[in-house]
Amino acid sequence: MNKDLERLICLQDLDVMIGDLTNKDIRRQEEKLGLSPDEAVGELRKMRQDLSQSISRRLRDSYVQLLAHYGNAVVPVVQHRCSGCFTQLPTAFSASPERNEVVSTCPSCGRFIYWAD
C-alpha cells in the first residue's frame, strides 16, 4: 500500500479517536473508571501532529477540506462502491493492479479511497 495512503488512513483514525475521547459521555465513563481522557487526548494530538507533518502539504490540505465538508476524508471501497457517497466506481479503478499503490480519489465525491480486500 502507498505510504501516503497509509498515513491518510492513520490520520483519519487518530481524528476519530480524538473525537471519541472529547465526547462528554465517553469522558464521564472513563473518569468513572479512573482513566484520564485529557492525557490520552494530549498524546493522540501529539501523534496526529507528527503524522500530519509527514504527509505532503497538498494531500494534507485536501484531507482537511474533505474532512470539513464531509466529516470523513478517507473511505474504503466496498463492492466496487465508494463507501462515502455509494457511487459505483468505474471498472478501471477496481481492475487496476496498482489500485492501492497510488493515492486515488472518488470521481464523484472526491474523498480519498482505498481497497481493504
Secondary structure as GFF3:
##gff-version 3
##sequence-region A 1 117
A	DSSP	alpha_helix	3	21	.	.	.	ID=ss1
A	DSSP	alpha_helix	24	32	.	.	.	ID=ss2
A	DSSP	alpha_helix	37	53	.	.	.	ID=ss3
A	DSSP	alpha_helix	57	70	.	.	.	ID=ss4
A	DSSP	beta_strand	74	78	.	.	.	ID=ss5
A	DSSP	beta_strand	81	82	.	.	.	ID=ss6
A	DSSP	alpha_helix	91	95	.	.	.	ID=ss7
A	DSSP	beta_strand	104	105	.	.	.	ID=ss8
A	DSSP	beta_strand	112	115	.	.	.	ID=ss9
###
